[in-house]
Amino acid sequence: THACLGDIAAFESAARCCQRDCWLALRRAAALSTDLLPVPLKAGMPLTCRQYRANPSCMGKECPLRG
């Protein structure tokens, strides 16, 4: 949990994006799962945001989902 929240907190100027925060948490959980679980989780599929126009707090091109 700490590692996932750390990844989310690294985007301190990026408020109010559930999609980005979930993506960051899932990606970190998958990375950690190789050491913690007998079957590692996969989170390698690229994700592209299509909701940025609806979020006035979007961090724009700085967001890893828009990159």
LUMVOVEX-585199 format. One line per 10 residues: number of its first residue (from 0); for each residue x, y, z of N, C-alpha, C, CB. Coordinates in nm, 3 decimals. Glycine has a CB too. Example, Ala and Ser with C-alpha at 12.3 -4.5 7.8 and 13.67 -1.06 7.14 Angstrom:
2
0	1.319/-0.569/0.780/1.230/-0.450/0.780/1.320/-0.330/0.780/1.131/-0.447/0.905; 1.285/-0.225/0.708/1.367/-0.106/0.714/1.290/0.003/0.787/1.408/-0.060/0.572
END
This chain:
67
0	0.083/-0.119/0.000/0.000/0.000/0.000/0.087/0.124/0.000/-0.095/0.000/0.121; 0.193/0.121/0.080/0.282/0.237/0.090/0.346/0.269/-0.045/0.391/0.212/0.195; 0.392/0.168/-0.115/0.455/0.190/-0.245/0.355/0.246/-0.347/0.516/0.060/-0.298; 0.234/0.193/-0.346/0.130/0.242/-0.439/0.097/0.388/-0.409/0.002/0.156/-0.429; 0.077/0.419/-0.282/0.046/0.557/-0.245/0.163/0.651/-0.274/0.007/0.565/-0.098; 0.284/0.600/-0.262/0.401/0.681/-0.295/0.404/0.720/-0.441/0.527/0.608/-0.259; 0.369/0.625/-0.528/0.364/0.656/-0.671/0.257/0.761/-0.702/0.338/0.530/-0.753; 0.143/0.748/-0.636/0.035/0.845/-0.656/0.075/0.982/-0.603/-0.094/0.797/-0.586; 0.137/0.985/-0.486/0.177/1.111/-0.424/0.287/1.182/-0.501/0.223/1.087/-0.281; 0.362/1.109/-0.583/0.468/1.171/-0.662/0.412/1.274/-0.760/0.546/1.064/-0.738
10	0.285/1.262/-0.792/0.217/1.359/-0.879/0.143/1.459/-0.791/0.119/1.288/-0.979; 0.216/1.530/-0.706/0.154/1.616/-0.606/0.071/1.730/-0.664/0.260/1.672/-0.516; 0.103/1.774/-0.783/0.025/1.884/-0.842/-0.090/1.832/-0.928/0.116/1.974/-0.926; -0.114/1.703/-0.924/-0.217/1.642/-1.009/-0.331/1.591/-0.923/-0.157/1.526/-1.093; -0.430/1.673/-0.907/-0.544/1.635/-0.823/-0.655/1.573/-0.906/-0.597/1.758/-0.747; -0.739/1.498/-0.840/-0.868/1.453/-0.891/-0.863/1.375/-1.022/-0.954/1.569/-0.909; -0.790/1.266/-1.022/-0.794/1.179/-1.139/-0.792/1.034/-1.091/-0.675/1.207/-1.236; -0.910/0.976/-1.079/-0.923/0.838/-1.032/-0.859/0.740/-1.130/-1.069/0.802/-1.011; -0.873/0.765/-1.258/-0.819/0.675/-1.360/-0.667/0.669/-1.349/-0.861/0.721/-1.501; -0.600/0.783/-1.339/-0.454/0.786/-1.327/-0.409/0.718/-1.199/-0.403/0.931/-1.331
20	-0.476/0.750/-1.087/-0.436/0.693/-0.959/-0.454/0.541/-0.956/-0.517/0.757/-0.846; -0.561/0.491/-1.014/-0.582/0.345/-1.022/-0.476/0.281/-1.110/-0.724/0.314/-1.077; -0.446/0.342/-1.222/-0.344/0.289/-1.312/-0.209/0.282/-1.243/-0.335/0.374/-1.438; -0.171/0.388/-1.171/-0.044/0.388/-1.100/-0.039/0.279/-0.993/-0.020/0.525/-1.035; -0.148/0.264/-0.918/-0.153/0.163/-0.812/-0.146/0.022/-0.870/-0.281/0.180/-0.728; -0.219/-0.004/-0.977/-0.216/-0.137/-1.039/-0.079/-0.170/-1.097/-0.322/-0.146/-1.147; -0.017/-0.071/-1.157/0.116/-0.093/-1.215/0.218/-0.126/-1.106/0.161/0.032/-1.293; 0.213/-0.055/-0.993/0.306/-0.082/-0.882/0.275/-0.218/-0.819/0.297/0.030/-0.775; 0.147/-0.250/-0.802/0.110/-0.379/-0.744/0.160/-0.494/-0.832/-0.043/-0.389/-0.727; 0.152/-0.479/-0.962/0.201/-0.582/-1.052/0.353/-0.598/-1.039/0.164/-0.548/-1.197
30	0.422/-0.487/-1.028/0.568/-0.493/-1.012/0.605/-0.563/-0.881/0.628/-0.352/-1.016; 0.536/-0.531/-0.774/0.564/-0.592/-0.644/0.522/-0.738/-0.638/0.494/-0.515/-0.535; 0.424/-0.776/-0.718/0.371/-0.912/-0.711/0.473/-1.018/-0.751/0.250/-0.924/-0.799; 0.573/-0.981/-0.828/0.673/-1.080/-0.869/0.750/-1.133/-0.749/0.770/-1.019/-0.970; 0.764/-1.053/-0.644/0.834/-1.096/-0.523/0.740/-1.148/-0.415/0.916/-0.981/-0.467; 0.612/-1.115/-0.424/0.520/-1.144/-0.315/0.419/-1.256/-0.343/0.446/-1.022/-0.281; 0.393/-1.284/-0.468/0.290/-1.382/-0.502/0.347/-1.497/-0.585/0.176/-1.314/-0.580; 0.288/-1.615/-0.574/0.337/-1.727/-0.654/0.311/-1.707/-0.805/0.273/-1.856/-0.607; 0.207/-1.635/-0.839/0.176/-1.602/-0.978/0.172/-1.451/-0.989/0.040/-1.668/-1.024; 0.267/-1.391/-1.060/0.269/-1.245/-1.068/0.151/-1.187/-1.146/0.399/-1.199/-1.132
40	0.112/-1.068/-1.105/0.006/-0.995/-1.175/0.064/-0.932/-1.301/-0.057/-0.887/-1.084; -0.020/-0.911/-1.399/0.023/-0.845/-1.523/-0.045/-0.710/-1.533/-0.010/-0.933/-1.648; 0.032/-0.610/-1.568/-0.022/-0.475/-1.590/0.059/-0.408/-1.699/-0.019/-0.391/-1.459; 0.074/-0.474/-1.812/0.156/-0.421/-1.918/0.080/-0.359/-2.034/0.241/-0.527/-1.970; -0.050/-0.373/-2.033/-0.129/-0.319/-2.142/-0.130/-0.166/-2.136/-0.273/-0.374/-2.137; -0.101/-0.100/-2.247/-0.102/0.047/-2.244/-0.244/0.102/-2.221/-0.045/0.102/-2.376; -0.251/0.209/-2.149/-0.379/0.274/-2.121/-0.370/0.419/-2.166/-0.415/0.265/-1.969; -0.467/0.462/-2.239/-0.472/0.600/-2.287/-0.597/0.666/-2.233/-0.469/0.605/-2.442; -0.581/0.784/-2.179/-0.694/0.858/-2.122/-0.777/0.922/-2.234/-0.645/0.966/-2.023; -0.906/0.905/-2.222/-1.000/0.971/-2.315/-1.092/1.065/-2.238/-1.083/0.866/-2.393
50	-1.066/1.081/-2.109/-1.155/1.160/-2.025/-1.097/1.296/-1.986/-1.187/1.083/-1.901; -0.979/1.329/-2.033/-0.911/1.451/-1.988/-0.990/1.578/-2.014/-0.777/1.461/-2.053; -1.068/1.581/-2.117/-1.147/1.702/-2.146/-1.255/1.726/-2.041/-1.212/1.691/-2.283; -1.299/1.619/-1.974/-1.405/1.631/-1.873/-1.350/1.665/-1.734/-1.483/1.501/-1.866; -1.218/1.667/-1.719/-1.157/1.695/-1.589/-1.085/1.829/-1.592/-1.060/1.581/-1.551; -1.143/1.932/-1.530/-1.077/2.062/-1.530/-0.947/2.063/-1.451/-1.171/2.165/-1.473; -0.923/1.961/-1.369/-0.799/1.952/-1.291/-0.693/1.865/-1.360/-0.828/1.896/-1.153; -0.718/1.824/-1.483/-0.624/1.739/-1.555/-0.488/1.807/-1.564/-0.677/1.706/-1.697; -0.383/1.729/-1.543/-0.248/1.784/-1.550/-0.194/1.789/-1.693/-0.155/1.701/-1.464; -0.277/1.753/-1.789/-0.242/1.766/-1.930/-0.133/1.672/-1.975/-0.200/1.906/-1.957
60	-0.039/1.723/-2.054/0.065/1.640/-2.113/0.163/1.584/-2.011/0.140/1.719/-2.216; 0.160/1.630/-1.890/0.244/1.576/-1.784/0.192/1.444/-1.730/0.256/1.677/-1.671; 0.069/1.410/-1.761/0.007/1.288/-1.712/0.063/1.166/-1.784/-0.146/1.293/-1.728; 0.098/1.059/-1.711/0.151/0.941/-1.777/0.049/0.871/-1.869/0.200/0.843/-1.672; -0.077/0.898/-1.853/-0.178/0.838/-1.941/-0.193/0.914/-2.072/-0.311/0.832/-1.869; -0.142/1.034/-2.079/-0.154/1.112/-2.202/-0.023/1.115/-2.280/-0.197/1.255/-2.169; 0.083/1.066/-2.215/0.218/1.074/-2.271/0.237/1.003/-2.397/0.313/1.024/-2.179
END
